[in-house]
């Protein structure tokens, strides 16, 4: 009987312990921990490994009051900065929890870091020749097939060739005008002076006639 009573008492104590702990987690402390969690910063860098980018995500401003778990259950705890590597295109999810004794394990905040997707088309010879083509950036702006790439590239090249053709057709005409002016600059200058003189003389004659009539 005494043994049963002791076991019963022990079970009550174990079950009641979390409630006592949670009761000590005040709203003020939770608000303070939330501010600490909101101060956690994220950034990333990348480097190529075997031809593909690998991103290193950094978590900064960590303190002993909190800890962080990503979607792969990696735990980041302690003060200062922590980092972890992820492949391109990962939506890294970081959930921040309280490490305070009175609020242990309470979820405070979730942050996301969306890593860009590497564009394998960017290393094509066509992209080296036409780097401004819309599908030649290092990072994917849209998910496309090889057929779509080839078709749109062909249209892009046609437009470039047409623009170059129009430019070549306009250039000789402009060059002819420029050459004519440069070769006949003296004649044109004299002719301009004569024409201006005639206009001035004619204007004066007209003015005098009108004054005479008045």
Secondary structure, DSSP 8 states (H G I E B T S, - for coil): -HHHHHHHHHHHHHHHHHHHHHHT--HHHHHHHHHHHHT-EEEEEEEEETTEEEEEEEEEEE-TTEEEEETT--EEESSEEEEEEEETT-EEEEEEEE--GGGTT-EEEEEEEE---B-GGGGSHHHHH-TTSTT-SSB-SS---HHHHHHHHHHHHHHHHHHHHHHHHHHHHHHHHHHHHHHTHHHHHHHHHHHHHHHHHHHHHHHHHHHHH-
